[in-house]
Amino acid sequence: MTARTLLIAALTAAGVVAVPMTAAARPAPPATRVDATLDAANQAVVESLYRAFAAGDGATISSLLAADLVWIEAENGPYADRNPYNGPAAVFEGIFGRIGAEFEGFVVTPATLLPSGDRVVSLGRYTGTNRATGETLDAEFVHVFTVRGGKIVHMQQYTDTAQWVDVVTPD
């Protein structure tokens, strides 16, 4: 899957880009001042999450995740085995805990954030070295967050799952 395909899929899922379905499709209304304020507030939540990831600040990460959070890892990836992850505890144990145990120097680097209403799309890279295989991960990602009331209620991941599987699988 190319980066372009990932981006189009994520932006379409987030409602940022529409794929024309019929000739009668109407263009989206222009953004209003309320939309811009919501966009900025929701982007700030996602930026705070990435800062907390970088700092290893589990308490802040937890405070940004809604109790009814639904987190979905990319299909066929090594951490998709428990999809969907329901609630922060499932995400901490099933994703963050396993990545922390399996990778050295794991970093999530967002490069671009695209807010649109209650959704924020993030484009970036994962890097790190798998402890068991010694192989290095350097994979693009797209995260599609849904934010409500200052909390992340949904996250869908898109990434190069073939690279992930290759990196975590001993030769």
C-alpha positions as CSV (number, residue, x, y, z in Angstrom):
1,M,0.0,0.0,0.0
2,T,1.5,3.3,-1.0
3,A,1.6,6.4,1.2
4,R,-0.8,8.1,-1.2
5,T,-3.3,5.2,-0.8
6,L,-2.9,5.4,3.0
7,L,-3.5,9.1,3.0
8,I,-6.6,8.9,0.7
9,A,-8.1,6.1,2.8
10,A,-7.5,7.9,6.1
11,L,-8.7,11.3,4.8
12,T,-11.8,9.7,3.3
13,A,-12.5,7.8,6.6
14,A,-12.1,11.0,8.6
15,G,-14.5,12.8,6.3
16,V,-11.8,15.3,5.3
17,V,-11.9,14.2,1.7
18,A,-15.0,13.0,0.0
19,V,-14.9,10.4,-2.7
20,P,-17.7,11.4,-5.2
21,M,-20.4,8.8,-5.2
22,T,-22.9,10.4,-7.6
23,A,-23.1,13.4,-9.8
24,A,-25.6,14.9,-7.4
25,A,-23.0,15.1,-4.6
26,R,-23.0,18.5,-3.0
27,P,-19.8,20.3,-1.9
28,A,-19.2,20.6,1.8
29,P,-20.2,24.0,3.3
30,P,-17.4,26.4,4.1
31,A,-15.8,26.1,7.5
32,T,-17.3,28.4,10.1
33,R,-15.7,30.1,13.1
34,V,-17.1,27.5,15.4
35,D,-15.6,24.8,13.2
36,A,-12.2,26.5,13.3
37,T,-12.4,26.6,17.1
38,L,-13.4,23.0,17.4
39,D,-10.6,22.0,14.9
40,A,-8.0,23.8,17.0
41,A,-9.2,22.4,20.3
42,N,-9.3,18.8,19.0
43,Q,-5.9,19.2,17.3
44,A,-4.5,20.4,20.7
45,V,-5.8,17.2,22.3
46,V,-4.0,15.0,19.8
47,E,-0.8,17.2,20.1
48,S,-0.9,16.6,23.8
49,L,-1.2,12.9,23.3
50,Y,1.9,12.8,21.1
51,R,3.8,15.0,23.6
52,A,2.9,12.6,26.4
53,F,4.0,9.6,24.2
54,A,7.4,11.3,23.7
55,A,7.7,12.0,27.5
56,G,6.6,8.5,28.5
57,D,3.9,10.2,30.5
58,G,1.3,7.5,31.1
59,A,-0.9,9.6,33.4
60,T,-1.3,12.3,30.8
61,I,-1.9,9.7,28.0
62,S,-4.6,8.1,30.2
63,S,-6.2,11.5,31.0
64,L,-6.6,12.1,27.2
65,L,-8.4,8.8,26.5
66,A,-12.1,8.4,27.1
67,A,-13.3,5.6,29.3
68,D,-15.3,4.2,26.3
69,L,-12.4,4.5,23.9
70,V,-12.3,2.2,20.9
71,W,-8.8,1.8,19.4
72,I,-8.2,-0.2,16.2
73,E,-4.8,-1.2,15.0
74,A,-4.2,-1.7,11.3
75,E,-5.4,-5.0,9.9
76,N,-2.7,-7.7,9.7
77,G,-0.4,-5.9,11.9
78,P,1.3,-7.6,14.9
79,Y,-1.0,-5.8,17.4
80,A,-4.3,-6.2,15.5
81,D,-4.8,-9.6,17.2
82,R,-7.0,-8.0,19.9
83,N,-8.9,-5.5,17.8
84,P,-10.9,-3.6,18.8
85,Y,-9.2,-2.5,22.0
86,N,-12.0,-1.2,24.3
87,G,-11.0,1.3,26.9
88,P,-7.6,2.7,28.0
89,A,-6.6,-0.3,30.0
90,A,-6.8,-2.6,27.0
91,V,-4.8,-0.1,24.9
92,F,-2.1,0.2,27.6
93,E,-1.8,-3.5,28.1
94,G,-2.3,-4.8,24.5
95,I,-0.5,-2.1,22.5
96,F,1.7,0.2,24.6
97,G,2.9,-2.5,27.0
98,R,3.8,-4.9,24.2
99,I,5.5,-2.3,22.1
100,G,7.4,-1.0,25.1
101,A,8.6,-4.6,25.9
102,E,9.4,-5.5,22.3
103,F,11.1,-2.3,21.0
104,E,14.1,-0.2,22.0
105,G,14.0,3.5,21.3
106,F,10.4,3.3,19.9
107,V,9.3,6.8,18.7
108,V,6.1,8.0,17.2
109,T,6.7,11.2,15.2
110,P,3.7,13.0,13.8
111,A,4.6,15.2,10.9
112,T,1.3,16.7,9.9
113,L,-2.0,17.1,11.7
114,L,-5.2,17.7,9.7
115,P,-8.2,18.6,12.0
116,S,-11.8,18.5,10.6
117,G,-14.6,18.8,13.2
118,D,-14.4,15.9,15.7
119,R,-11.7,14.2,13.6
120,V,-7.9,14.8,13.5
121,V,-5.8,12.9,11.0
122,S,-2.1,12.5,11.7
123,L,0.6,11.6,9.2
124,G,3.9,10.5,10.6
125,R,6.5,7.8,11.2
126,Y,7.2,5.0,13.7
127,T,10.8,4.2,14.4
128,G,12.5,1.8,16.8
129,T,14.5,-1.4,17.0
130,N,12.9,-4.7,17.8
131,R,14.7,-6.3,20.8
132,A,14.2,-9.9,19.6
133,T,15.3,-9.5,16.0
134,G,17.5,-6.5,16.1
135,E,15.7,-5.2,13.0
136,T,14.9,-1.5,12.7
137,L,11.4,-0.2,12.1
138,D,10.9,3.0,10.0
139,A,7.2,2.9,8.9
140,E,4.8,5.6,7.9
141,F,1.5,5.9,9.7
142,V,-1.8,7.6,9.4
143,H,-3.8,7.9,12.6
144,V,-7.5,9.0,12.5
145,F,-8.6,10.2,15.9
146,T,-12.2,11.1,16.9
147,V,-12.2,13.6,19.8
148,R,-15.3,14.5,21.9
149,G,-15.4,16.7,25.0
150,G,-11.6,17.0,25.1
151,K,-11.0,13.2,25.1
152,I,-10.0,10.7,22.4
153,V,-13.0,8.3,21.8
154,H,-11.7,6.5,18.7
155,M,-8.5,5.8,16.9
156,Q,-7.9,4.0,13.7
157,Q,-4.4,3.2,12.6
158,Y,-3.1,2.7,9.1
159,T,0.5,1.7,8.6
160,D,2.9,-0.5,6.6
161,T,1.9,-3.7,8.3
162,A,4.2,-5.8,6.1
163,Q,7.2,-3.9,7.5
164,W,6.0,-4.3,11.0
165,V,5.5,-8.1,10.6
166,D,8.9,-8.4,9.0
167,V,10.6,-6.4,11.8
168,V,9.0,-8.4,14.6
169,T,9.4,-11.9,13.0
170,P,12.7,-13.7,13.5
171,D,14.3,-14.8,10.2
